[in-house]
Structures are given as structure tokens and as C-alpha cells.
């Protein structure tokens, strides 16, 4: 009896991964939440590619020569998206939830992280 190959989903901590993203142009920071959630607040430089379109659109829209750092508001969504990308042959890392992210953000409701002057 043959068993299917088990895909290993690599993961990274979101803040460390963001530092790598800033330094390496071959890394794409991918939010897999819906566009409305992405528009609210996301790390600077991230792109939105909702989980629901991965299977249908990834081959047309994503480059297999790049590395994808995948995050979402919920950890489970991020993991599922990274798993789908890996199964399609992409180099994808699961960053988990965007909640602990402490870097620069943009969007309609970005968190105000500026330090107040005394």
C-alpha cells in the first residue's frame, strides 16, 4: 500500500520573518485574509492573496522562483494557506497570526506605534 508524501510546513516567527523580508527581494509577504481585512491594517509591503483563491489563481499569479511568507489574522488560516501553497510546489512559510506583529503598518486602522515625545 502506498502512502502520500506528507508535506512539511515550515514556519517562522512573524517579526523575525519581516526583518528577512525587508532585506531580501525574493521574499513576498502574503496576507491570506480577505481584502477587507487586509485593507484595515497590514505590514508595510505586504500583498493580499486570499486563501479562497489560492487553488484557482496561484499558478497564474504567483512566481515559483520566489519565497512566500504567509500570514493571516488567525493562525489556522495562515497554516492552511501555506499548506496549499506547498502542495502546489511553492516555497512557503507559515508566519501564523499577524496579531503579534510589531513592525510598520499601513491601512485604514493601522496601529499607532509612534513614541510620544516627552
N, CA, C and O of each residue as an XYZ file, in Angstrom:
472
protein
N       0.844     -1.173      0.000
C       0.000      0.000      0.000
C       0.890      1.237      0.000
O       1.836      1.328      0.782
N       0.588      2.178     -0.870
C       1.378      3.406     -0.956
C       0.720      4.520     -0.158
O      -0.503      4.658     -0.118
N       1.554      5.281      0.453
C       1.051      6.418      1.210
C       1.515      7.696      0.549
O       2.608      7.745     -0.015
N       0.695      8.732      0.612
C       1.057     10.012      0.020
C       2.178     10.674      0.800
O       2.331     10.462      2.003
N       2.946     11.467      0.102
C       4.028     12.217      0.736
C       3.436     13.268      1.671
O       2.526     14.004      1.289
N       3.941     13.334      2.863
C       3.455     14.330      3.817
C       4.229     15.630      3.598
O       5.458     15.652      3.657
N       3.497     16.702      3.346
C       4.124     18.000      3.151
C       4.515     18.586      4.500
O       3.710     18.622      5.430
N       5.736     19.036      4.594
C       6.206     19.665      5.819
C       6.043     21.163      5.666
O       6.575     21.770      4.737
N       5.303     21.748      6.588
C       5.046     23.178      6.542
C       6.062     23.874      7.446
O       6.069     23.685      8.662
N       6.916     24.681      6.824
C       7.931     25.413      7.589
C       7.275     26.649      8.199
O       6.353     27.227      7.624
N       7.758     27.037      9.355
C       7.201     28.224     10.000
C       8.315     29.140     10.494
O       9.449     28.713     10.710
N       7.963     30.388     10.664
C       8.864     31.410     11.196
C       8.048     32.348     12.076
O       6.835     32.477     11.913
N       8.720     32.986     12.993
C       8.091     33.998     13.832
C       7.918     35.253     12.984
O       8.840     35.645     12.269
N       6.755     35.884     13.051
C       6.406     36.962     12.130
C       7.351     38.169     12.189
O       7.650     38.753     11.147
N       7.820     38.553     13.360
C       8.689     39.726     13.454
C      10.081     39.449     12.876
O      10.654     40.305     12.201
N      10.616     38.271     13.136
C      11.907     37.894     12.545
C      11.772     37.746     11.030
O      12.652     38.160     10.275
N      10.664     37.153     10.597
C      10.423     36.970      9.164
C      10.321     38.323      8.457
O      10.783     38.469      7.325
N       9.719     39.307      9.119
C       9.583     40.629      8.500
C      10.959     41.267      8.274
O      11.183     41.926      7.259
N      11.863     41.069      9.211
C      13.226     41.591      9.036
C      13.883     40.968      7.808
O      14.550     41.658      7.037
N      13.692     39.655      7.628
C      14.232     38.972      6.447
C      13.586     39.516      5.172
O      14.268     39.746      4.174
N      12.283     39.720      5.213
C      11.528     40.252      4.079
C      12.071     41.612      3.646
O      12.196     41.885      2.452
N      12.390     42.458      4.616
C      12.906     43.799      4.307
C      14.256     43.749      3.602
O      14.594     44.653      2.838
N      15.022     42.702      3.854
C      16.380     42.605      3.307
C      16.481     41.747      2.046
O      17.500     41.803      1.357
N      15.475     40.973      1.729
C      15.568     40.015      0.624
C      14.415     40.225     -0.363
O      13.256     39.980     -0.027
N      14.732     40.675     -1.566
C      13.694     40.964     -2.560
C      13.059     39.714     -3.162
O      12.098     39.819     -3.924
N      13.576     38.542     -2.834
C      12.964     37.316     -3.353
C      11.886     36.772     -2.410
O      11.329     35.701     -2.650
N      11.597     37.511     -1.344
C      10.559     37.104     -0.393
C       9.326     37.981     -0.607
O       9.428     39.205     -0.691
N       8.174     37.344     -0.692
C       6.893     38.036     -0.798
C       6.139     37.812      0.507
O       5.960     36.675      0.944
N       5.703     38.894      1.120
C       4.902     38.817      2.344
C       3.443     38.776      1.922
O       2.924     39.743      1.366
N       2.789     37.662      2.187
C       1.461     37.405      1.655
C       0.426     37.293      2.760
O       0.495     36.401      3.605
N      -0.536     38.211      2.743
C      -1.679     38.141      3.653
C      -2.748     37.301      2.973
O      -3.131     37.590      1.839
N      -3.234     36.267      3.647
C      -4.232     35.396      3.037
C      -5.635     35.622      3.597
O      -6.529     34.797      3.414
N      -5.812     36.750      4.278
C      -7.142     37.171      4.705
C      -7.866     37.782      3.512
O      -7.261     38.005      2.463
N      -9.143     38.050      3.666
C      -9.904     38.723      2.615
C      -9.436     40.177      2.473
O      -8.860     40.743      3.403
N      -9.683     40.765      1.326
C      -9.222     42.121      1.016
C      -9.694     43.143      2.052
O      -8.937     44.045      2.411
N     -10.917     43.018      2.531
C     -11.441     43.977      3.501
C     -10.621     43.957      4.795
O     -10.373     45.010      5.382
N     -10.205     42.787      5.239
C      -9.367     42.669      6.439
C      -7.980     43.227      6.167
O      -7.418     43.942      6.997
N      -7.438     42.902      5.019
C      -6.126     43.418      4.612
C      -6.132     44.944      4.581
O      -5.191     45.578      5.057
N      -7.186     45.533      4.025
C      -7.273     46.990      3.904
C      -7.311     47.697      5.256
O      -6.881     48.845      5.375
N      -7.823     47.012      6.266
C      -7.893     47.606      7.604
C      -6.495     47.897      8.149
O      -6.218     49.008      8.601
N      -5.619     46.894      8.104
C      -4.286     47.059      8.665
C      -3.411     45.891      8.230
O      -3.818     44.734      8.337
N      -2.216     46.189      7.740
C      -1.284     45.148      7.321
C       0.142     45.674      7.390
O       0.360     46.885      7.355
N       1.114     44.771      7.487
C       2.512     45.202      7.477
C       2.852     45.922      6.170
O       2.353     45.557      5.105
N       3.686     46.924      6.259
C       4.106     47.670      5.076
C       4.777     46.705      4.100
O       5.658     45.933      4.479
N       4.350     46.761      2.847
C       4.935     45.929      1.805
C       4.237     44.602      1.570
O       4.583     43.879      0.636
N       3.257     44.270      2.407
C       2.538     43.001      2.245
C       1.597     43.072      1.041
O       1.175     44.151      0.624
N       1.282     41.907      0.499
C       0.327     41.789     -0.590
C      -0.821     40.903     -0.137
O      -0.634     40.011      0.691
N      -2.001     41.145     -0.676
C      -3.170     40.353     -0.310
C      -3.436     39.291     -1.378
O      -3.520     39.594     -2.568
N      -3.566     38.052     -0.930
C      -3.895     36.920     -1.800
C      -4.759     35.976     -0.971
O      -4.246     35.045     -0.350
N      -6.080     36.216     -0.959
C      -6.968     35.468     -0.065
C      -6.880     33.945     -0.203
O      -6.709     33.416     -1.301
N      -6.999     33.271      0.909
C      -6.962     31.810      0.970
C      -7.912     31.176     -0.041
O      -7.561     30.181     -0.676
N      -9.107     31.734     -0.199
C     -10.126     31.121     -1.052
C      -9.740     31.066     -2.525
O     -10.343     30.301     -3.278
N      -8.748     31.857     -2.968
C      -8.377     31.851     -4.387
C      -7.063     31.116     -4.673
O      -6.659     31.005     -5.830
N      -6.403     30.621     -3.645
C      -5.084     30.008     -3.843
C      -5.122     28.875     -4.866
O      -4.328     28.875     -5.807
N      -6.010     27.931     -4.704
C      -6.020     26.775     -5.602
C      -6.321     27.161     -7.047
O      -5.780     26.555     -7.972
N      -7.172     28.158     -7.249
C      -7.554     28.543     -8.612
C      -6.604     29.544     -9.258
O      -6.440     29.531    -10.478
N      -5.980     30.400     -8.476
C      -5.228     31.512     -9.046
C      -3.710     31.473     -8.844
O      -2.988     32.195     -9.531
N      -3.222     30.666     -7.941
C      -1.788     30.686     -7.620
C      -0.922     30.438     -8.853
O       0.047     31.161     -9.084
N      -1.260     29.433     -9.638
C      -0.429     29.099    -10.802
C      -0.377     30.240    -11.813
O       0.621     30.404    -12.515
N      -1.444     31.026    -11.888
C      -1.492     32.153    -12.828
C      -0.801     33.400    -12.283
O      -0.248     34.190    -13.047
N      -0.834     33.573    -10.971
C      -0.430     34.855    -10.400
C       0.840     34.839     -9.550
O       1.425     35.896     -9.316
N       1.277     33.688     -9.090
C       2.442     33.623     -8.215
C       3.629     32.980     -8.929
O       3.465     32.060     -9.731
N       4.811     33.476     -8.626
C       6.055     33.016     -9.249
C       6.692     31.940     -8.369
O       6.950     32.173     -7.188
N       6.943     30.769     -8.940
C       7.530     29.670     -8.159
C       8.993     29.911     -7.810
O       9.553     29.176     -6.996
N       9.619     30.909     -8.398
C      11.016     31.215     -8.081
C      11.148     32.070     -6.822
O      12.260     32.300     -6.347
N      10.035     32.538     -6.283
C      10.061     33.395     -5.099
C       9.694     32.595     -3.851
O       9.174     31.482     -3.936
N       9.975     33.182     -2.703
C       9.661     32.586     -1.405
C       8.475     33.368     -0.836
O       8.448     34.596     -0.915
N       7.504     32.667     -0.267
C       6.296     33.312      0.252
C       6.207     33.148      1.764
O       6.212     32.034      2.290
N       6.124     34.284      2.446
C       5.904     34.313      3.886
C       4.423     34.616      4.075
O       3.966     35.713      3.752
N       3.678     33.654      4.594
C       2.224     33.708      4.646
C       1.743     33.992      6.068
O       2.157     33.337      7.025
N       0.866     34.976      6.181
C       0.274     35.278      7.491
C      -1.209     35.589      7.310
O      -1.676     35.815      6.194
N      -1.934     35.597      8.416
C      -3.353     35.953      8.443
C      -3.676     36.431      9.849
O      -2.847     36.340     10.755
N      -4.856     36.926     10.018
C      -5.275     37.334     11.354
C      -5.342     36.110     12.273
O      -4.961     36.180     13.441
N      -5.829     34.996     11.733
C      -5.932     33.751     12.508
C      -4.854     32.768     12.063
O      -4.601     32.606     10.869
N      -4.220     32.110     13.039
C      -3.152     31.143     12.752
C      -3.599     30.023     11.825
O      -2.859     29.631     10.923
N      -4.788     29.513     12.037
C      -5.277     28.394     11.234
C      -5.395     28.742      9.759
O      -5.118     27.913      8.893
N      -5.806     29.963      9.482
C      -5.930     30.414      8.096
C      -4.560     30.466      7.440
O      -4.393     30.034      6.299
N      -3.599     30.986      8.150
C      -2.231     31.082      7.642
C      -1.655     29.694      7.372
O      -1.052     29.468      6.323
N      -1.833     28.782      8.294
C      -1.318     27.421      8.143
C      -1.949     26.727      6.931
O      -1.252     26.098      6.136
N      -3.258     26.847      6.802
C      -3.961     26.221      5.683
C      -3.459     26.773      4.350
O      -3.259     26.016      3.400
N      -3.257     28.078      4.278
C      -2.769     28.695      3.042
C      -1.350     28.230      2.716
O      -1.052     27.897      1.570
N      -0.487     28.208      3.714
C       0.887     27.755      3.488
C       0.886     26.299      3.022
O       1.651     25.934      2.129
N       0.047     25.484      3.607
C      -0.050     24.077      3.216
C      -0.495     23.940      1.758
O       0.051     23.126      1.013
N      -1.479     24.732      1.359
C      -1.948     24.692     -0.029
C      -0.842     25.121     -0.989
O      -0.657     24.508     -2.040
N      -0.110     26.170     -0.631
C       0.968     26.642     -1.493
C       2.076     25.597     -1.621
O       2.598     25.377     -2.714
N       2.432     24.963     -0.523
C       3.461     23.922     -0.550
C       3.009     22.768     -1.452
O       3.799     22.250     -2.241
N       1.748     22.369     -1.335
C       1.226     21.280     -2.177
C       1.270     21.643     -3.655
O       1.404     20.767     -4.510
N       1.158     22.940     -3.959
C       1.224     23.397     -5.350
C       2.663     23.592     -5.824
O       2.897     23.945     -6.980
N       3.627     23.363     -4.928
C       5.031     23.444     -5.321
C       5.729     24.756     -5.016
O       6.810     25.013     -5.546
N       5.136     25.593     -4.175
C       5.740     26.877     -3.811
C       6.565     26.733     -2.535
O       6.302     25.863     -1.705
N       7.556     27.591     -2.396
C       8.366     27.668     -1.186
C       7.646     28.630     -0.244
O       7.812     29.845     -0.350
N       6.854     28.096      0.666
C       6.010     28.910      1.542
C       6.308     28.627      3.009
O       6.564     27.489      3.401
N       6.267     29.680      3.801
C       6.481     29.602      5.241
C       5.247     30.148      5.949
O       4.692     31.170      5.547
N       4.833     29.476      6.980
C       3.700     29.908      7.786
C       4.203     30.832      8.886
O       5.003     30.427      9.729
N       3.730     32.080      8.876
C       4.103     33.046      9.922
C       3.057     33.097     11.031
O       3.271     33.738     12.060
N       1.943     32.433     10.826
C       0.901     32.438     11.840
C       0.092     33.719     11.839
O      -0.149     34.318     10.791
N      -0.322     34.128     13.018
C      -1.179     35.294     13.182
C      -0.404     36.599     13.070
O       0.761     36.685     13.459
N      -1.072     37.608     12.534
C      -0.467     38.941     12.438
C      -0.607     39.728     13.746
O      -0.047     40.818     13.864
N      -1.325     39.208     14.708
C      -1.561     39.945     15.959
C      -0.265     40.323     16.674
O      -0.168     41.455     17.147
N       0.741     39.443     16.782
C       1.959     39.848     17.498
C       2.926     40.710     16.672
O       4.011     41.041     17.150
N       2.547     41.076     15.440
C       3.448     41.864     14.596
C       3.715     43.226     15.222
O       2.785     43.898     15.668
N       4.999     43.640     15.259
C       5.397     44.892     15.906
C       6.123     45.848     14.956
O       6.752     46.805     15.407
N       6.041     45.600     13.664
C       6.723     46.455     12.696
C       5.810     47.532     12.140
O       4.712     47.753     12.651
N       6.273     48.206     11.084
C       5.482     49.285     10.480
C       4.237     48.746      9.785
O       4.284     47.715      9.112
N       3.126     49.456      9.956
C       1.861     49.017      9.384
C       1.235     50.123      8.561
O       1.535     51.304      8.733
N       0.359     49.711      7.664
C      -0.417     50.661      6.879
C      -1.824     50.118      6.732
O      -2.074     48.940      6.987
N      -2.736     50.971      6.322
C      -4.136     50.578      6.172
C      -5.023     51.592      6.859
O      -4.542     52.573      7.426
N      -6.312     51.352      6.804
C      -7.280     52.294      7.367
C      -7.164     52.450      8.876
O      -7.374     53.539      9.409
N      -6.834     51.377      9.555
C      -6.795     51.405     11.022
C      -5.463     50.924     11.560
O      -5.417     50.143     12.510
N      -4.382     51.387     10.959
C      -3.073     50.936     11.427
C      -2.897     51.300     12.892
O      -3.430     52.297     13.377
N      -2.142     50.470     13.571
C      -1.874     50.714     14.985
C      -0.891     51.865     15.094
O       0.074     51.944     14.334
N      -1.136     52.744     16.029
C      -0.234     53.879     16.230
C       0.909     53.432     17.113
O       0.736     53.244     18.318
N       2.063     53.262     16.524
C       3.215     52.758     17.263
C       4.257     53.848     17.518
O       5.351     53.562     18.004
N       3.919     55.094     17.191
C       4.878     56.173     17.422
C       5.042     56.415     18.914
O       4.084     56.367     19.685
N       6.274     56.674     19.290
C       6.535     57.008     20.690
C       6.253     58.496     20.883
O       6.592     59.328     20.042
N       5.638     58.796     21.990
C       5.334     60.195     22.288
C       6.573     60.887     22.803
O       7.344     60.319     23.576
N       6.759     62.120     22.368
C       7.885     62.907     22.848
C       7.566     63.452     24.230
O       6.440     63.856     24.522
N       8.585     63.450     25.063
C       8.370     63.958     26.434
C       8.781     65.391     26.525
O       8.678     65.997     27.592
